[in-house]
């Protein structure tokens, strides 16, 4: 983090850009948003758009846990102990790490939570923590999509390992099936992108997460999106929901 002493080393263009961004952000309404959706439903595409539009911080609990462990924060030390014993990190610990993150200047206007809460207990603990801060969840975006469409989206993905170029058998096929357009090398499929893995991930998602959607529906904050639409259409739906 730049301190007052070394701000003079920051290029003026960067300083001005950041100042302008903060001025623009100051007029934005605060938003606290949860994204819920199955793997491949498009949350990863939409979250940077929401983050920039509303000047929110993006809280990915997995990354935050790893960062807390690396930084050896008191909660990070506890999380590391649990992980080393092969235990799951407790809900209280994860909520504590979110609570800590909300102190950061980047979270001043609110946040996007992705990948948490996964259970009703986690949702309740999150609500309790936010209530202590005098805030609450404004919107839960439910990226609703048919499992069959997800299967087509995900199992059709093929990657060129050395360059990271990606193809899709239906939406962006390579010129020659199974090989990279540029090098002619064979394409591979990620382990997670097979039908069998996807099926078990979707089963776990429905079992765990549908009760969470019901929990927030009772609070009147859920907006269901048609996540099978093209990304640009989903973006305009998201922005419409969040501006209401």
C-alpha positions, 0 to 999 in steps of 0.5 A: 500500500502506498504511504504518503511518503512514496505517493510522490513516486506514483505517476500523476496519470495514475493518481488522477485516474484513481482520484477521478474513479473515487469521485465517480464512486462517491455518487454511487449508491452502496450495494451489498450483493451475493452471486449464486449460480452453478459452475459455468453459469457466468458469475465470473463474467458478470462480477467484474462488470458489477464491481466496476459499475458500483465501485464494490470490492469482490470477496472470493472467500477461497482467495481471502482464506489463502491470503489470510493464511499467507499474511498470518493474521490471527484468523489466518493462523486459526484457518491454517491449523484447521486445514493442516488437521484436514478439517473444514474451516469453520463458518465463524472463521470465514465470516470473521475474514469477511468482516475483516475485509469490510474494513478495507477502503475498497469495500467502502461502497459495498461488496460482491460475495461469490461462493459464499454463503453455500448453506443456510447456516452460513447465510444466517451467520453472515446476516448476524455479522452484517447486522452488527455493522448496521448493514444488510444484503441488498440483492442476491443474484440467482444465475438460473440456468438449465443443467442441460445447457450448462453441460453443453457449455462446459463439456464442449470446452477444449484448451490448448495447454501451452498457450491457454487458447480455448475453444468450444465444439459448438460456439467456437470450434477449432478449424480442425477438430481436436487441434489448435488453430495456430500450432496444430498441437492437440487440445485437451479437456480440463478434468473439471470439464467432463460430464461425470465431474460436472454432474456431481458438482451440479448435484452438490450445488442444487442440494446445498444452495437451493435452500440458500436461495429460499432463505433470501427469497423469504427476505425479498432480495432475490432476483432471478436472471436468465443466465442462459442468455448471451453475456451482454444481455445478462449484463443489462439484466444485472444492471437493471436489477441493481439500479431498481 
